[in-house]
Amino acid sequence: MSTDPEQYLAARLRRALAEDPRTTELGVRVTVRGDHVLLSGDVASAERRAELEAVIHDIAPELTVLDDVQVVPVGEPGGREELR
C-alpha cells in the first residue's frame, strides 16, 4: 500500500487521470479511503469509464476501485438555440 496520506494519493490519481492520454479526464472526482478509491462523475462512453479504472490500477494496483462513474452520451443538439 502506498505510504502517501490519502489526500496526496487522491491528488496524484486525479493528476494521472488528467494527464494520461487514455483518459485526459478533468471532471472525475477521486476519493481515497484506506485501501479503496471511489471514482465519481460523468464520462461520454463506457470505454472511457473502463480506461479510468485501468489508469488507477496502473498507478495504484493495491487499491480496490469503487466505480460510481456514469456514462452520459454526448450528442448533437436536438434543436436550434435562440440567442437574444
C-alpha contacts under 8 A as a table, 3 or more apart, distances in Angstrom:
res1	aa1	res2	aa2	distance
1	M	35	D	7.43
1	M	62	E	5.88
1	M	63	L	7.62
2	S	9	L	7.87
2	S	60	A	7.63
4	D	7	Q	7.98
4	D	8	Y	5.97
4	D	9	L	5.65
5	P	8	Y	5.46
5	P	9	L	6.28
6	E	9	L	5.11
6	E	10	A	6.05
6	E	32	V	5.56
6	E	33	R	6.69
6	E	34	G	7.36
7	Q	10	A	5.08
7	Q	11	A	6.19
7	Q	31	T	7.96
7	Q	32	V	7.14
8	Y	11	A	5.04
8	Y	12	R	6.15
9	L	12	R	5.02
9	L	13	L	6.18
9	L	32	V	7.26
10	A	13	L	5.11
10	A	14	R	6.13
10	A	30	V	5.80
10	A	31	T	5.89
10	A	32	V	5.72
10	A	37	V	8.00
11	A	14	R	5.07
11	A	15	R	6.14
11	A	30	V	7.83
12	R	15	R	5.15
12	R	16	A	6.22
13	L	16	A	4.98
13	L	17	L	6.26
13	L	30	V	7.19
13	L	56	I	6.63
13	L	59	I	7.27
14	R	17	L	5.16
14	R	18	A	6.28
14	R	26	L	7.64
14	R	28	V	7.70
14	R	29	R	7.41
14	R	30	V	6.23
15	R	18	A	5.04
15	R	19	E	6.06
16	A	19	E	5.18
16	A	20	D	5.65
16	A	55	V	7.25
16	A	56	I	7.94
16	A	59	I	7.82
17	L	20	D	5.60
17	L	23	T	5.83
17	L	24	T	5.88
17	L	25	E	5.49
17	L	26	L	7.20
17	L	52	L	6.73
17	L	55	V	6.74
17	L	56	I	7.77
18	A	23	T	6.71
18	A	24	T	4.32
18	A	25	E	4.65
18	A	26	L	5.29
19	E	23	T	7.54
19	E	24	T	5.41
19	E	25	E	7.75
20	D	23	T	5.63
20	D	24	T	5.62
20	D	55	V	7.53
21	P	24	T	5.61
22	R	48	R	7.73
22	R	51	E	6.38
22	R	55	V	7.98
23	T	48	R	6.39
23	T	51	E	6.33
23	T	52	L	6.34
23	T	55	V	7.98
25	E	28	V	6.49
27	G	41	G	6.46
27	G	42	D	7.20
28	V	39	L	6.55
28	V	40	S	5.67
28	V	41	G	4.79
28	V	42	D	6.79
28	V	43	V	7.97
28	V	69	V	7.65
29	R	38	L	7.84
29	R	39	L	5.67
29	R	40	S	5.13
29	R	41	G	6.09
30	V	37	V	6.72
30	V	38	L	5.74
30	V	39	L	4.96
30	V	40	S	6.79
31	T	37	V	5.55
31	T	38	L	5.08
31	T	39	L	6.72
32	V	35	D	7.34
32	V	36	H	5.84
32	V	37	V	4.42
32	V	38	L	6.38
33	R	36	H	5.34
33	R	37	V	6.30
35	D	62	E	7.21
35	D	63	L	5.01
35	D	64	T	6.27
36	H	63	L	5.30
36	H	64	T	4.70
36	H	65	V	5.91
36	H	66	L	6.94
37	V	63	L	6.46
37	V	64	T	6.19
37	V	65	V	5.03
37	V	66	L	6.00
38	L	65	V	6.07
38	L	66	L	4.71
38	L	67	D	6.00
38	L	68	D	7.03
39	L	65	V	7.34
39	L	66	L	6.29
39	L	67	D	5.07
39	L	68	D	5.65
39	L	69	V	6.11
40	S	67	D	6.63
40	S	68	D	4.71
40	S	69	V	4.51
40	S	70	Q	7.50
41	G	68	D	7.11
41	G	69	V	4.92
41	G	70	Q	6.23
42	D	69	V	5.57
42	D	70	Q	4.80
42	D	71	V	5.80
42	D	72	V	6.17
43	V	46	A	7.81
43	V	48	R	6.63
43	V	49	R	6.55
43	V	69	V	7.04
43	V	70	Q	6.32
43	V	71	V	5.10
43	V	72	V	5.91
43	V	73	P	7.77
44	A	48	R	6.98
44	A	71	V	5.59
44	A	72	V	5.20
44	A	73	P	4.96
44	A	74	V	5.92
45	S	48	R	5.29
45	S	49	R	6.49
45	S	71	V	5.51
45	S	72	V	6.97
45	S	73	P	6.38
46	A	49	R	4.98
46	A	50	A	6.28
46	A	71	V	6.15
47	E	50	A	5.15
47	E	51	E	6.23
48	R	51	E	5.01
48	R	52	L	6.34
49	R	52	L	5.25
49	R	53	E	6.93
49	R	69	V	6.81
49	R	71	V	7.37
50	A	53	E	5.39
50	A	54	A	6.41
51	E	54	A	4.85
51	E	55	V	6.17
52	L	55	V	5.32
52	L	56	I	6.38
53	E	56	I	5.10
53	E	57	H	6.13
53	E	65	V	6.96
53	E	67	D	7.83
54	A	57	H	5.11
54	A	58	D	6.17
55	V	58	D	5.04
55	V	59	I	6.33
56	I	59	I	5.24
56	I	60	A	5.83
56	I	61	P	7.16
56	I	65	V	7.77
57	H	60	A	5.21
57	H	61	P	4.35
57	H	62	E	7.64
57	H	63	L	7.35
58	D	61	P	5.94
60	A	63	L	5.82
61	P	64	T	7.89
77	P	80	R	7.56
